Amino acid sequence: MPTFSNRAYQLIAQGDGLAICWNQAFYNSYGWVIPKGNPKAELTRRLIVFSLEPESQAARCAKIGAGPSNVNAYQFMSKDVSR
């Protein structure tokens, strides 16, 4: 059944015997927006830079089961998580 992979990953991590199959999967993308005139724009830019770092993405992927957008994150992931 279709679902967000990070939701399925939580069940997989609990040992519920599920697996993720990407055949005929839906693709979705999200983005960051900094509204013009935002007084915290620089802080937001720093958050975006941090979120793009491979170490940050590897840690997040290990917790939620989503794939990284930065391919260099794989070098900081265990084989189980990167699979």
C-alpha positions in Angstrom: 0.0 0.0 0.0 1.3 3.5 -0.6 2.6 5.4 2.4 5.5 7.7 3.4 8.6 5.5 3.6 9.6 7.0 7.0 6.3 5.8 8.5 6.9 2.3 7.2 10.5 2.4 8.4 9.4 2.9 12.0 7.4 -0.4 11.8 10.3 -2.1 10.0 12.7 -1.0 12.8 10.3 -2.5 15.4 10.6 -5.8 13.6 7.0 -6.0 12.2 8.1 -7.9 9.2 7.4 -5.3 6.5 9.5 -4.3 3.6 9.7 -1.2 1.3 9.3 -1.8 -2.4 10.0 1.2 -4.7 8.6 -0.5 -7.9 5.9 1.8 -9.4 6.5 4.3 -6.5 5.2 7.8 -6.4 7.8 10.6 -6.5 7.3 13.7 -4.4 9.6 16.6 -3.6 9.7 19.3 -1.0 11.6 22.6 -0.8 12.6 25.3 1.6 11.3 28.9 1.3 12.5 32.0 3.0 9.9 34.7 2.8 11.2 38.1 1.6 12.0 40.4 4.5 12.1 37.6 7.1 14.1 38.9 10.1 15.5 35.4 10.7 16.6 34.8 7.1 20.2 34.2 8.0 19.3 31.7 10.7 17.1 29.9 8.2 20.0 29.8 5.7 22.2 28.2 8.3 19.5 25.6 9.0 19.3 24.8 5.3 23.1 24.5 5.0 23.2 22.2 8.1 20.4 20.0 6.6 22.4 19.5 3.4 25.6 18.3 5.1 26.2 14.6 4.6 26.6 13.8 8.3 23.3 15.6 9.1 21.5 13.7 6.4 22.9 10.4 7.4 21.8 10.9 11.0 18.3 11.9 10.0 18.0 9.0 7.6 19.0 6.5 10.3 16.1 7.8 12.4 13.3 8.2 9.8 14.2 5.7 7.1 14.2 8.3 4.2 16.9 8.5 1.6 19.4 11.4 1.5 19.5 14.0 -1.2 23.3 14.3 -0.7 24.9 11.1 -2.1 27.9 11.7 0.2 25.7 10.9 3.2 26.0 7.2 2.3 29.6 7.1 3.6 28.2 8.0 7.1 25.4 5.4 7.1 25.5 1.8 8.2 24.8 -0.8 5.4 21.4 -1.6 7.0 20.3 2.0 6.8 21.7 2.7 3.4 19.9 -0.4 2.0 
